[in-house]
Amino acid sequence: MTSRRGFLATLPAIGATAALPALAASQPSKGETSKGETGPGGALTLSIPLREAWLFRLDPIGSHDPNPEFSRKTGWTEVTVPHTWQAVTGSPGYVGAAWYKIDFYCPPPWQHQFVRVEFEAAFHTADVYLNGSPVGRHAGKGYTAFTCDLSAGLLPGRTNTLLVRVDNAPSETMLPRMNSFDWANDGGLVRPVSLLVTPRVFIDRIEIEALPDLQLKTAEVRVRAVVRNTLDSPLTVRLIASVQPENSTAEPTTSEPSTAKVRAGAATAVTLPAIHIDSPKLWHFDSPTMYRATIDLQAGAERYHCTDSFGIRSFQVRGTQFFLNGEPVRLMGVERMAGSHPEFGMAEPTEWIESNHSDMKVLNCVFTRVHWAQDKRVLDYCDRHGILMQEEVPAWGPETFANTSDEMQSQLERNGLEQFREMIARDRNHPSIVSWGLCNEVDGKNPRARAFARLMSAEARKLDPSRLHTYASHTLGHDPGADMAGEFDFISTNEYYGSWTPGSPRDVHDHLERIVKAFPGKPIVVSEYGWCECQPSLPAGDEHRVEIVNGHTEVFRGFPSVAGAIYFDFNDYRTLVGDKGVGSFRQRVHGVVDLYASRKPSFQVLRVQASPIETITITRPHPTEFSLKVTSRNTLPAYTLRSYRVRWVAFGYDQLPMEGMVDQLPTLRPGDIVTLTTRFTVGEIMRVTADVLRPTGYAAASTEWRTGS
């Protein structure tokens, strides 16, 4: 999504304090701050988070009337947004309509600007009113962002009231359809809400394609700006784009200027001349270098600029392999089910999102997929810490396209396309996203499901041809060649032998063998595998999860065309079809951590299996000398290790750390072996630890030596 920052040189400055949300015209809302960037003349474009001082109430009657009498009724409680009423402190069992209300003060200068409210997600249908009048509706799309224009109805110099009706009742005509899906249906304003104050002519978003030439060691950055003109007359605008690494003081590389005419009340996509970069720093999960693109817009005497972040990388399929920046990679990771903390639900705070994903990095996760469009804070984390992602349209389950009429099929396809378009428009600049998921477990032999997936595939090719796409199939166990999986860029198979499906590692081997025979020229990703304590016949115990992690992963390694494997899943997860727990604790026990992210024994087992280091051992050839032998994997997961380091720590007196050092590892290709030797000066040594550190700081593998070993 485009950063909401910029300036308009000819508009009067706006005092940030006056622009804050308020319960009364003279009373700022507690805890709110504004974000902006000062330009020439001190003018600002503001992004004002609306977090606190929201009022909330359930509406079991299902009213659609936002009249003042309704707004004055009692029964409102104060909440902080993001918010869901289905967390443990709310009404976990309630499904239906609810209302949110907030007052904010509009400074008089805003009448010369364009004001919107942005909802990063409201599950799943939202009707928005300003001062009692409708200003927008976002129906059946609970995971994508939308904005509503407020300018026409604002009351300058007065308090304005924003009222939002949210409904999470099951629907036959949206995705996910009815109650066919396996995650939480948390209703509410589940992601951040902000006021956006811009000039009347502004850049709505930036679309960036950054394509490296690996042989010439250059890159071409293509930038397109969607310019919106809210004035009553057409306007000719002039745009210039510039690119530079984030946090760099070097001079940016700038494009040639481009001009375009934008009709009154319309938006126009303007493609700027390509920008060429010499010796670009390529984005990689071990070196997630980010760039920043800035577009300066001039309309007459007025100027405005807009920025967004991106990375330069290539991710391709060649034969049965994935290639990242021209090098073969075999990837492993884990999927996280958002919304699983009982006290947060889908309204997750930033700290929880970052903590979960940091744990995923500890697990050596470099590859993940998700079942629905993610919070942009998730994508920002993956961009900056190095996790490749497949983001999906939330079409889940064989019931989705079972026995659909022509009209219902048409409505589901229309809803899927709308969600897909909104997801791509918002998320296309994130380098962490390497693939679009078209659907999941919809029965790939059902003609209706095939028609839907083909429609999504064609849209992906049109909107974002640079990325791969696939669909996750659970119907490849028998006659895989009849499944639609082969129509897309790579095969994704969900396998649960020994859990959902009876079987053993031998059955996993036979399953993959059938897939390889059916699709001999395509890479295979095991898009889900794991142990779910979801059937009465299955025994409880994390030791079974350990068996799956170890046994199935070893089978995958025997197939060179298995280019990736994603364990399902990171966490026990809240779901409306959960078989354990009640209320906001209704869940499926599936993860290597529980709902509160407490680690199970399987966490460490998965960490070891997902490491690119196959073996790591310490020996002591001399009383003060220690040797470390490191072998990189030549099978899943396998990739070149660059700029990795070894951190040594010697423990002596009372088992306390006494001395440490860091050595650089040479570049290791898959299957390489290296031995490092170090000396300590400390006296009696009782224990030595060695951690192989990624360039991002996370330990890819660890070992230790103890006295007597």
C-alpha positions, 0 to 999 in steps of 0.5 A: 500500500502506498505510504500516506505521506506527502505535501502540497506547497500552496495549502495552509499549514495545519496544526497537528493538535487541532486535527486529532480525533475528539469527543468534543470540538475542543477536547482531543481524544486521549492517546492519538497522534498524527503522522505527516511530513513537512514540506515547503511552506510547512504544509502537511498531509496527515494520516491520523490513526483512530484508535481510542475513544470509539463507542461500540454496541451489538445490534441483535435486531439488525437495524440499518438506521443510523439516525440520531435517535439510534446514536443517542441510545444507551448501551454503548461501551468504549473500545480501542480499535482494532477491535472484535467483539468475539475475543474473550472479553467480549461476546464470543458467541455473537454473530450478526450486526454491531455498530462503532461510533467516534467523534472527531474535530474537523479544522477549518483548513480541511475544507480546502483538502480531501479527507477520507477514512481508511479501514484496513479491514472490517469483517466482513461487511461495513456500512459507513456514515458521516453525520448520519449520511451514508458515505460508503459500503464494503460488502463481503470482503473482510480482509482487504482495505477500503476508503470512504470519501468524507470531504463532501459531508464534513462540517469544518470547525465542528465535531463530526460523527463517524458511524460504522455498521459491521456485520459478520453473519454467514453469507452464501455469496461471499468468500469464505462461503457460509461456515465452510472455512476453518478459522475464526469469523471474528466480526468488527473493525479488526485492523487499524482505522485512519483519517487521511487528509490529502490535497485535492489532487494526489497519488492514490497508490504506487505500483512498482515492478523491480526486475533485476538483470542478473547477468548485467548486475543491473535492475530496471524499476518500473513505476506507475502512479494512480493519480486522483483528481477530485477537482471539478475541472481537468488538470495536467500533472507532471510526475518524476520518480526517484529511487534509493535504498532505504535509510541511505544518504546517497543521491537517489536515481531519478526518472525522466519527467512524465505528464498526463491529463487527469479528468475531473473527478477521475483517477488515471494510472500514469506509467513513468519512464523506467529507472535503471540501477547499477549494482542493485542490492537484491532482496533475499530472505537472508538479506532483505534489502529494501528500497524506497520509491518517491513520486513528486507530483506537480499540478500547476503551482502545487506540489505533492509527493508520495512514497512506498517501499519495495525490494529488487528480486526475482523468483522463478520456476525453472523445470522442477526447481525454484530460483531466487535471484538466479540461484536454486532454493529448496524452501521450508517454513510454517504457516501461522493462523492469525487471530488465535490469541483469545484476548485479541482475536483478529484484532491483533496488536503490532507487538503480538504480530511481531512476536509471532513472526519472530518465533517463526524466524527462530523456527528457520521459517523462510517460506510461508503461506496464508489462507487470506489477505494479511494485515499489512503489518504482517507483510511489512515484517516479512519484507524487513526480516526475510520471509517469503509468502504466498498470499491467498484468496479466502476460497476454502473447502470443498463445500465452497463450489459444491452444487452451486447454481449458475447465479451463485457461482457467478456471485462467488466468482465476482466476490473472489475477483473483487477480493483478489483485485483489492489484495493485489492493488494493496500488496503488490509492492511487497517483495516478500510475496512471491506467489498468489494462492488462488484457492485452498482445498476446494476439490480440484476435480470439481468443474465449478472449482476449476472454473473459479481457479481459472478465472483467478489465474487469468486475473493474476496474469493480467494484474501481476504477471511477475508473480507465480500462482498456484492452488493448494489441493487436498485431492491429489491422493487418487488420480492426481492427473485429473486434478486442476493442480497441473494448470498452474505454475507449481503443484501444491499438495496438502497431505495429512497421512497419519492424521486426517488421512490414515497412513504412514511415511510410506504412504507419503512417499507413494503420494509424492511418487504419484504426483511426480508421475502425473506432473513430471515437469513441475515443482512440488510444494507440500503446502500443508502437512502436520498432526491435528488432534481433531478426530476422536480416534486420534490420541493426544500428545505432542510426541505424535507431532514430533513423529510427523515433523521428523518422518514426513520431512525425511520423505520429502527430502527423497524427491528432488522436485519437492521445492518447498514444504510448509508445516501446518501449523505454527500455532493452535488456532481459533476456528469456528469449527474447532473441536477443543475449547469453548467460546473464544478458546474454541480451537484446533490443536495443530501447532508447535505453540499453543494459543498463547505462543507457549512452545511445545517440544515439537517447536525445537524439532521443527526448528532443527528440521527446517535448518539449512545446516544438516550437522553441526558438532564441536570437538576439543583437540586441545585444552584451549582449542575448539573445532566446529564442523558445519555441514550445509544441507544438500536436500530440503531445505537447501540454499546458498549460505552467505555472510553467515557467522559463528558465535562462540561462548565459553562457560566457566566458573559456576557455569557462567559465560566467561568469554566469547567471539564471532567468526565469519563463515565462508560462503557455503553451497548446498552440501558444503562442509567447513571446519572452524577452529578457535582458542579461548584465553579463559581458565577452566572451561566447562561448556562451549556453545556455538550458534550459526547466525544468519545475516539477519541475526537469527540462529540457523543452528546451535550446538554445545560441548560439555566437559566429559563429552 
